[in-house]
Amino acid sequence: MALTVVGCGYTGRRLAERCRHKGEDVIALVRSSASREALDLLTIAAHRLNLDEAVDGGLPGRFTAGRRVVYMVPPSGQGAADERMARFVEALTAPPACFVYLSTTAVYGDRGGATVDEDARPAPSSDRGRRRLDAEHRALACGRETGVPVRILRVPGIYGPGRLPLERLRRGAPVLAPDPSRPGNRIHVDDLGRVILAAIRYTGSRTIFNVGDGDPMDTGSFAQAVAREAGLPAPPTRSLAEMIEAAGPMGREFLSESRRLDTRRMREELGFTPRYGDPVAGIRASLDESGPWMPDPADRASAI
């Protein structure tokens, strides 16, 4: 398999490493020199691509022609359109064999804890969600124009080694009080890599897939499970209103939305069953790899 990963961060790097270890042909397109150098150390061929400006002369055909392209570049932080995706599809000079875009469940907006499947009409309640929906539309339009199969994966919170809220738990920061009426959705990073590969292999007619572990463990319960498995004291809890009041803009956005993902299409169409369907098993595997005292420099609320 010839794979091109566009935007090779936390998830992309683990996916690229997995494929590279199998001897597959992997190219990464990254924004910074630091990212390129880090990937070079892993013997992953990396090239710079800055999608914050027009790609002069278009993207070299060798990066995409006949290759499986997985696009993971987040939108820029302003407006309701994803200009980075717009520049990428405009820069294509040779069609890939397939195009997989990692979107987000934020395109659904707040559903008050109700279950959403892929047939639910998107209703993003934030510019972040609107940018992701715009990127989906651009990817699908590119597929229609070129005949390239497109797969949209709507991804919830990603956790894994180095992506647990250990630093906040160590310093005793409060977490949301457990509340089963506000289900959570997440996926272990290695399961996300596996479902990406399943989407690449998929030959059916579906284009959009919710992905996740299928367990609706709420945010507060997940944080408590992390503390328990890491041997840390149980964190103090706060009400939803208290947490929203204390959070920053992105945290407020995350806390204000609640939905339960229906992942049957992922299981039935892609034939994919997460290895870490039990979040506690995923937490343990993450701690076993990284150690319970490895800080999370990103300290992302979306991890829980």
Contacts in CASP RR format, 6 or more apart in sequence:
PFRMAT RR
TARGET T0000
AUTHOR 0000-0000-0000
METHOD contacts of the structure
MODEL  1
MALTVVGCGYTGRRLAERCRHKGEDVIALVRSSASREALDLLTIAAHRLN
LDEAVDGGLPGRFTAGRRVVYMVPPSGQGAADERMARFVEALTAPPACFV
YLSTTAVYGDRGGATVDEDARPAPSSDRGRRRLDAEHRALACGRETGVPV
RILRVPGIYGPGRLPLERLRRGAPVLAPDPSRPGNRIHVDDLGRVILAAI
RYTGSRTIFNVGDGDPMDTGSFAQAVAREAGLPAPPTRSLAEMIEAAGPM
GREFLSESRRLDTRRMREELGFTPRYGDPVAGIRASLDESGPWMPDPADR
ASAI
1 19 0 8 1.000
1 24 0 8 1.000
1 25 0 8 1.000
1 68 0 8 1.000
1 200 0 8 1.000
2 24 0 8 1.000
2 25 0 8 1.000
2 27 0 8 1.000
2 66 0 8 1.000
2 67 0 8 1.000
2 68 0 8 1.000
2 97 0 8 1.000
3 16 0 8 1.000
3 19 0 8 1.000
3 24 0 8 1.000
3 25 0 8 1.000
3 26 0 8 1.000
3 27 0 8 1.000
3 67 0 8 1.000
3 68 0 8 1.000
3 69 0 8 1.000
3 70 0 8 1.000
3 200 0 8 1.000
4 26 0 8 1.000
4 27 0 8 1.000
4 28 0 8 1.000
4 29 0 8 1.000
4 63 0 8 1.000
4 64 0 8 1.000
4 67 0 8 1.000
4 68 0 8 1.000
4 69 0 8 1.000
4 70 0 8 1.000
4 96 0 8 1.000
5 12 0 8 1.000
5 15 0 8 1.000
5 16 0 8 1.000
5 26 0 8 1.000
5 27 0 8 1.000
5 28 0 8 1.000
5 29 0 8 1.000
5 70 0 8 1.000
5 72 0 8 1.000
6 29 0 8 1.000
6 49 0 8 1.000
6 69 0 8 1.000
6 70 0 8 1.000
6 71 0 8 1.000
6 72 0 8 1.000
6 73 0 8 1.000
6 88 0 8 1.000
7 28 0 8 1.000
7 29 0 8 1.000
7 30 0 8 1.000
7 31 0 8 1.000
7 71 0 8 1.000
7 72 0 8 1.000
7 73 0 8 1.000
8 16 0 8 1.000
8 28 0 8 1.000
8 29 0 8 1.000
8 30 0 8 1.000
8 35 0 8 1.000
8 39 0 8 1.000
8 44 0 8 1.000
8 46 0 8 1.000
8 72 0 8 1.000
9 30 0 8 1.000
9 35 0 8 1.000
9 72 0 8 1.000
10 158 0 8 1.000
10 163 0 8 1.000
10 189 0 8 1.000
11 72 0 8 1.000
11 102 0 8 1.000
11 158 0 8 1.000
11 189 0 8 1.000
11 192 0 8 1.000
11 193 0 8 1.000
12 28 0 8 1.000
12 70 0 8 1.000
12 72 0 8 1.000
12 193 0 8 1.000
13 28 0 8 1.000
13 38 0 8 1.000
13 39 0 8 1.000
13 42 0 8 1.000
13 44 0 8 1.000
14 189 0 8 1.000
14 190 0 8 1.000
14 193 0 8 1.000
15 70 0 8 1.000
15 192 0 8 1.000
15 193 0 8 1.000
15 196 0 8 1.000
15 197 0 8 1.000
16 26 0 8 1.000
16 28 0 8 1.000
16 39 0 8 1.000
16 42 0 8 1.000
16 44 0 8 1.000
17 42 0 8 1.000
17 44 0 8 1.000
18 190 0 8 1.000
18 193 0 8 1.000
19 26 0 8 1.000
19 197 0 8 1.000
20 26 0 8 1.000
20 42 0 8 1.000
20 43 0 8 1.000
20 44 0 8 1.000
26 44 0 8 1.000
26 45 0 8 1.000
27 45 0 8 1.000
27 46 0 8 1.000
27 47 0 8 1.000
27 63 0 8 1.000
27 67 0 8 1.000
28 35 0 8 1.000
28 36 0 8 1.000
28 39 0 8 1.000
28 44 0 8 1.000
28 45 0 8 1.000
28 46 0 8 1.000
28 47 0 8 1.000
29 46 0 8 1.000
29 47 0 8 1.000
29 48 0 8 1.000
29 49 0 8 1.000
29 63 0 8 1.000
30 36 0 8 1.000
30 39 0 8 1.000
30 46 0 8 1.000
30 47 0 8 1.000
30 48 0 8 1.000
30 49 0 8 1.000
31 48 0 8 1.000
31 49 0 8 1.000
31 50 0 8 1.000
31 51 0 8 1.000
31 52 0 8 1.000
31 73 0 8 1.000
32 48 0 8 1.000
33 48 0 8 1.000
35 46 0 8 1.000
36 46 0 8 1.000
36 47 0 8 1.000
36 48 0 8 1.000
39 45 0 8 1.000
39 46 0 8 1.000
40 46 0 8 1.000
47 63 0 8 1.000
49 55 0 8 1.000
49 59 0 8 1.000
51 73 0 8 1.000
51 83 0 8 1.000
51 84 0 8 1.000
51 85 0 8 1.000
51 87 0 8 1.000
51 88 0 8 1.000
52 76 0 8 1.000
52 83 0 8 1.000
52 84 0 8 1.000
53 87 0 8 1.000
54 87 0 8 1.000
54 90 0 8 1.000
54 91 0 8 1.000
55 87 0 8 1.000
55 88 0 8 1.000
55 90 0 8 1.000
55 91 0 8 1.000
57 91 0 8 1.000
57 93 0 8 1.000
58 91 0 8 1.000
58 92 0 8 1.000
58 93 0 8 1.000
59 88 0 8 1.000
59 91 0 8 1.000
59 92 0 8 1.000
59 93 0 8 1.000
60 93 0 8 1.000
61 93 0 8 1.000
61 94 0 8 1.000
62 94 0 8 1.000
64 92 0 8 1.000
64 93 0 8 1.000
64 94 0 8 1.000
64 95 0 8 1.000
64 96 0 8 1.000
65 94 0 8 1.000
65 95 0 8 1.000
65 96 0 8 1.000
66 94 0 8 1.000
66 95 0 8 1.000
66 96 0 8 1.000
66 97 0 8 1.000
67 96 0 8 1.000
67 97 0 8 1.000
68 96 0 8 1.000
68 97 0 8 1.000
68 98 0 8 1.000
68 100 0 8 1.000
68 200 0 8 1.000
69 96 0 8 1.000
69 98 0 8 1.000
69 99 0 8 1.000
69 100 0 8 1.000
70 100 0 8 1.000
70 102 0 8 1.000
70 196 0 8 1.000
70 200 0 8 1.000
71 85 0 8 1.000
71 88 0 8 1.000
71 99 0 8 1.000
71 100 0 8 1.000
71 101 0 8 1.000
71 102 0 8 1.000
71 139 0 8 1.000
72 102 0 8 1.000
73 84 0 8 1.000
73 85 0 8 1.000
73 88 0 8 1.000
74 84 0 8 1.000
75 82 0 8 1.000
75 83 0 8 1.000
75 84 0 8 1.000
75 85 0 8 1.000
75 128 0 8 1.000
75 131 0 8 1.000
75 132 0 8 1.000
75 134 0 8 1.000
75 135 0 8 1.000
76 82 0 8 1.000
76 83 0 8 1.000
76 84 0 8 1.000
76 131 0 8 1.000
77 127 0 8 1.000
77 128 0 8 1.000
77 131 0 8 1.000
78 127 0 8 1.000
79 127 0 8 1.000
79 130 0 8 1.000
79 131 0 8 1.000
80 127 0 8 1.000
80 130 0 8 1.000
80 131 0 8 1.000
80 134 0 8 1.000
81 131 0 8 1.000
81 134 0 8 1.000
82 131 0 8 1.000
82 132 0 8 1.000
82 134 0 8 1.000
82 135 0 8 1.000
82 138 0 8 1.000
85 101 0 8 1.000
85 134 0 8 1.000
85 135 0 8 1.000
85 138 0 8 1.000
85 139 0 8 1.000
86 138 0 8 1.000
89 138 0 8 1.000
89 139 0 8 1.000
89 141 0 8 1.000
89 142 0 8 1.000
92 142 0 8 1.000
92 146 0 8 1.000
95 146 0 8 1.000
95 147 0 8 1.000
95 148 0 8 1.000
96 148 0 8 1.000
97 148 0 8 1.000
97 149 0 8 1.000
98 148 0 8 1.000
98 149 0 8 1.000
98 150 0 8 1.000
98 151 0 8 1.000
98 200 0 8 1.000
99 139 0 8 1.000
99 142 0 8 1.000
99 143 0 8 1.000
99 148 0 8 1.000
99 149 0 8 1.000
99 150 0 8 1.000
99 151 0 8 1.000
100 150 0 8 1.000
100 151 0 8 1.000
100 153 0 8 1.000
100 196 0 8 1.000
100 199 0 8 1.000
100 200 0 8 1.000
101 135 0 8 1.000
101 136 0 8 1.000
101 139 0 8 1.000
101 150 0 8 1.000
101 151 0 8 1.000
101 152 0 8 1.000
101 153 0 8 1.000
102 153 0 8 1.000
102 155 0 8 1.000
102 196 0 8 1.000
103 132 0 8 1.000
103 133 0 8 1.000
103 135 0 8 1.000
103 136 0 8 1.000
103 152 0 8 1.000
103 153 0 8 1.000
103 154 0 8 1.000
103 155 0 8 1.000
104 128 0 8 1.000
104 129 0 8 1.000
104 132 0 8 1.000
104 154 0 8 1.000
104 155 0 8 1.000
104 156 0 8 1.000
105 116 0 8 1.000
105 154 0 8 1.000
105 155 0 8 1.000
105 156 0 8 1.000
105 185 0 8 1.000
105 210 0 8 1.000
105 259 0 8 1.000
105 261 0 8 1.000
106 124 0 8 1.000
106 126 0 8 1.000
106 128 0 8 1.000
106 129 0 8 1.000
106 132 0 8 1.000
106 253 0 8 1.000
106 257 0 8 1.000
107 122 0 8 1.000
107 124 0 8 1.000
107 129 0 8 1.000
107 132 0 8 1.000
107 133 0 8 1.000
107 136 0 8 1.000
107 154 0 8 1.000
108 116 0 8 1.000
108 120 0 8 1.000
108 122 0 8 1.000
108 123 0 8 1.000
108 124 0 8 1.000
108 154 0 8 1.000
108 259 0 8 1.000
109 122 0 8 1.000
109 123 0 8 1.000
109 124 0 8 1.000
109 125 0 8 1.000
109 126 0 8 1.000
109 129 0 8 1.000
109 257 0 8 1.000
109 259 0 8 1.000
110 125 0 8 1.000
110 256 0 8 1.000
110 257 0 8 1.000
110 258 0 8 1.000
110 259 0 8 1.000
111 120 0 8 1.000
111 257 0 8 1.000
111 258 0 8 1.000
111 259 0 8 1.000
111 260 0 8 1.000
112 182 0 8 1.000
112 258 0 8 1.000
112 259 0 8 1.000
113 181 0 8 1.000
113 182 0 8 1.000
113 183 0 8 1.000
113 258 0 8 1.000
113 259 0 8 1.000
113 260 0 8 1.000
114 259 0 8 1.000
114 260 0 8 1.000
115 259 0 8 1.000
115 260 0 8 1.000
115 261 0 8 1.000
115 262 0 8 1.000
116 210 0 8 1.000
116 259 0 8 1.000
116 260 0 8 1.000
116 261 0 8 1.000
116 262 0 8 1.000
117 210 0 8 1.000
117 262 0 8 1.000
117 264 0 8 1.000
117 265 0 8 1.000
118 154 0 8 1.000
118 206 0 8 1.000
118 208 0 8 1.000
118 209 0 8 1.000
118 210 0 8 1.000
118 262 0 8 1.000
118 265 0 8 1.000
122 133 0 8 1.000
124 130 0 8 1.000
124 132 0 8 1.000
124 133 0 8 1.000
125 256 0 8 1.000
125 257 0 8 1.000
126 253 0 8 1.000
128 250 0 8 1.000
128 253 0 8 1.000
136 152 0 8 1.000
136 208 0 8 1.000
139 150 0 8 1.000
139 152 0 8 1.000
140 150 0 8 1.000
140 152 0 8 1.000
140 207 0 8 1.000
142 148 0 8 1.000
142 150 0 8 1.000
143 149 0 8 1.000
143 150 0 8 1.000
150 207 0 8 1.000
151 199 0 8 1.000
151 200 0 8 1.000
151 202 0 8 1.000
151 207 0 8 1.000
151 209 0 8 1.000
152 207 0 8 1.000
152 208 0 8 1.000
152 209 0 8 1.000
153 195 0 8 1.000
153 196 0 8 1.000
153 199 0 8 1.000
153 209 0 8 1.000
153 211 0 8 1.000
154 208 0 8 1.000
154 209 0 8 1.000
154 210 0 8 1.000
154 211 0 8 1.000
154 261 0 8 1.000
155 187 0 8 1.000
155 192 0 8 1.000
155 211 0 8 1.000
155 212 0 8 1.000
156 184 0 8 1.000
156 185 0 8 1.000
156 186 0 8 1.000
156 187 0 8 1.000
156 211 0 8 1.000
156 212 0 8 1.000
156 261 0 8 1.000
157 185 0 8 1.000
157 186 0 8 1.000
157 187 0 8 1.000
157 302 0 8 1.000
157 303 0 8 1.000
158 186 0 8 1.000
158 187 0 8 1.000
158 188 0 8 1.000
158 189 0 8 1.000
158 192 0 8 1.000
158 302 0 8 1.000
158 303 0 8 1.000
159 186 0 8 1.000
159 187 0 8 1.000
159 188 0 8 1.000
159 189 0 8 1.000
159 282 0 8 1.000
159 283 0 8 1.000
159 286 0 8 1.000
159 303 0 8 1.000
159 304 0 8 1.000
160 188 0 8 1.000
160 189 0 8 1.000
160 190 0 8 1.000
160 282 0 8 1.000
160 285 0 8 1.000
160 286 0 8 1.000
160 289 0 8 1.000
160 290 0 8 1.000
160 303 0 8 1.000
161 189 0 8 1.000
161 286 0 8 1.000
161 289 0 8 1.000
161 290 0 8 1.000
161 294 0 8 1.000
162 286 0 8 1.000
162 290 0 8 1.000
162 294 0 8 1.000
162 295 0 8 1.000
162 296 0 8 1.000
163 189 0 8 1.000
163 286 0 8 1.000
163 296 0 8 1.000
163 298 0 8 1.000
163 300 0 8 1.000
163 303 0 8 1.000
164 226 0 8 1.000
164 230 0 8 1.000
164 283 0 8 1.000
164 286 0 8 1.000
164 287 0 8 1.000
164 290 0 8 1.000
164 296 0 8 1.000
164 303 0 8 1.000
165 175 0 8 1.000
165 223 0 8 1.000
165 226 0 8 1.000
165 296 0 8 1.000
165 299 0 8 1.000
165 300 0 8 1.000
165 301 0 8 1.000
165 303 0 8 1.000
165 304 0 8 1.000
166 226 0 8 1.000
166 230 0 8 1.000
166 232 0 8 1.000
166 292 0 8 1.000
166 293 0 8 1.000
166 294 0 8 1.000
166 295 0 8 1.000
166 296 0 8 1.000
167 295 0 8 1.000
167 296 0 8 1.000
167 299 0 8 1.000
168 175 0 8 1.000
168 235 0 8 1.000
168 299 0 8 1.000
169 175 0 8 1.000
169 223 0 8 1.000
169 226 0 8 1.000
169 227 0 8 1.000
169 230 0 8 1.000
169 232 0 8 1.000
169 235 0 8 1.000
170 232 0 8 1.000
170 293 0 8 1.000
172 233 0 8 1.000
172 235 0 8 1.000
172 236 0 8 1.000
173 235 0 8 1.000
174 235 0 8 1.000
174 236 0 8 1.000
174 237 0 8 1.000
174 238 0 8 1.000
174 242 0 8 1.000
174 243 0 8 1.000
175 219 0 8 1.000
175 220 0 8 1.000
175 223 0 8 1.000
175 224 0 8 1.000
175 235 0 8 1.000
175 236 0 8 1.000
175 237 0 8 1.000
175 238 0 8 1.000
175 243 0 8 1.000
175 304 0 8 1.000
176 218 0 8 1.000
176 219 0 8 1.000
176 220 0 8 1.000
176 223 0 8 1.000
176 237 0 8 1.000
176 238 0 8 1.000
176 240 0 8 1.000
176 243 0 8 1.000
176 255 0 8 1.000
177 220 0 8 1.000
177 237 0 8 1.000
177 238 0 8 1.000
177 239 0 8 1.000
177 240 0 8 1.000
178 218 0 8 1.000
178 220 0 8 1.000
178 221 0 8 1.000
178 224 0 8 1.000
178 237 0 8 1.000
179 218 0 8 1.000
179 220 0 8 1.000
179 240 0 8 1.000
180 216 0 8 1.000
180 218 0 8 1.000
180 221 0 8 1.000
182 218 0 8 1.000
182 219 0 8 1.000
182 240 0 8 1.000
182 258 0 8 1.000
183 216 0 8 1.000
183 217 0 8 1.000
183 218 0 8 1.000
183 258 0 8 1.000
183 259 0 8 1.000
183 260 0 8 1.000
184 216 0 8 1.000
184 217 0 8 1.000
184 218 0 8 1.000
184 219 0 8 1.000
184 222 0 8 1.000
184 258 0 8 1.000
184 260 0 8 1.000
185 212 0 8 1.000
185 214 0 8 1.000
185 216 0 8 1.000
185 259 0 8 1.000
185 260 0 8 1.000
185 261 0 8 1.000
186 212 0 8 1.000
186 213 0 8 1.000
186 217 0 8 1.000
186 222 0 8 1.000
186 279 0 8 1.000
186 303 0 8 1.000
186 304 0 8 1.000
187 195 0 8 1.000
187 211 0 8 1.000
187 212 0 8 1.000
187 213 0 8 1.000
187 274 0 8 1.000
187 276 0 8 1.000
188 213 0 8 1.000
188 274 0 8 1.000
188 275 0 8 1.000
188 276 0 8 1.000
188 282 0 8 1.000
188 285 0 8 1.000
188 286 0 8 1.000
190 275 0 8 1.000
190 276 0 8 1.000
190 285 0 8 1.000
191 212 0 8 1.000
191 213 0 8 1.000
191 274 0 8 1.000
191 275 0 8 1.000
191 276 0 8 1.000
191 277 0 8 1.000
192 211 0 8 1.000
194 272 0 8 1.000
194 274 0 8 1.000
194 275 0 8 1.000
195 209 0 8 1.000
195 211 0 8 1.000
195 212 0 8 1.000
195 266 0 8 1.000
195 270 0 8 1.000
195 272 0 8 1.000
195 274 0 8 1.000
198 270 0 8 1.000
198 271 0 8 1.000
198 272 0 8 1.000
199 209 0 8 1.000
199 270 0 8 1.000
202 269 0 8 1.000
202 270 0 8 1.000
204 269 0 8 1.000
206 265 0 8 1.000
206 269 0 8 1.000
209 265 0 8 1.000
209 266 0 8 1.000
209 269 0 8 1.000
209 270 0 8 1.000
210 261 0 8 1.000
210 262 0 8 1.000
210 263 0 8 1.000
210 265 0 8 1.000
210 266 0 8 1.000
211 263 0 8 1.000
211 266 0 8 1.000
212 261 0 8 1.000
212 263 0 8 1.000
212 266 0 8 1.000
212 274 0 8 1.000
213 274 0 8 1.000
213 276 0 8 1.000
213 277 0 8 1.000
213 278 0 8 1.000
213 279 0 8 1.000
214 261 0 8 1.000
214 263 0 8 1.000
214 274 0 8 1.000
214 277 0 8 1.000
215 277 0 8 1.000
215 278 0 8 1.000
215 279 0 8 1.000
216 260 0 8 1.000
217 225 0 8 1.000
217 279 0 8 1.000
219 304 0 8 1.000
220 237 0 8 1.000
220 304 0 8 1.000
222 279 0 8 1.000
222 304 0 8 1.000
223 235 0 8 1.000
223 304 0 8 1.000
224 234 0 8 1.000
224 235 0 8 1.000
225 279 0 8 1.000
225 280 0 8 1.000
225 283 0 8 1.000
226 232 0 8 1.000
226 283 0 8 1.000
226 304 0 8 1.000
227 233 0 8 1.000
227 234 0 8 1.000
227 235 0 8 1.000
228 234 0 8 1.000
229 280 0 8 1.000
229 283 0 8 1.000
229 284 0 8 1.000
229 287 0 8 1.000
229 292 0 8 1.000
230 287 0 8 1.000
230 292 0 8 1.000
231 292 0 8 1.000
232 292 0 8 1.000
238 246 0 8 1.000
240 255 0 8 1.000
243 255 0 8 1.000
244 252 0 8 1.000
244 255 0 8 1.000
244 256 0 8 1.000
247 254 0 8 1.000
247 255 0 8 1.000
247 301 0 8 1.000
250 301 0 8 1.000
251 301 0 8 1.000
254 301 0 8 1.000
254 302 0 8 1.000
255 301 0 8 1.000
266 272 0 8 1.000
267 273 0 8 1.000
276 282 0 8 1.000
276 285 0 8 1.000
296 303 0 8 1.000
END
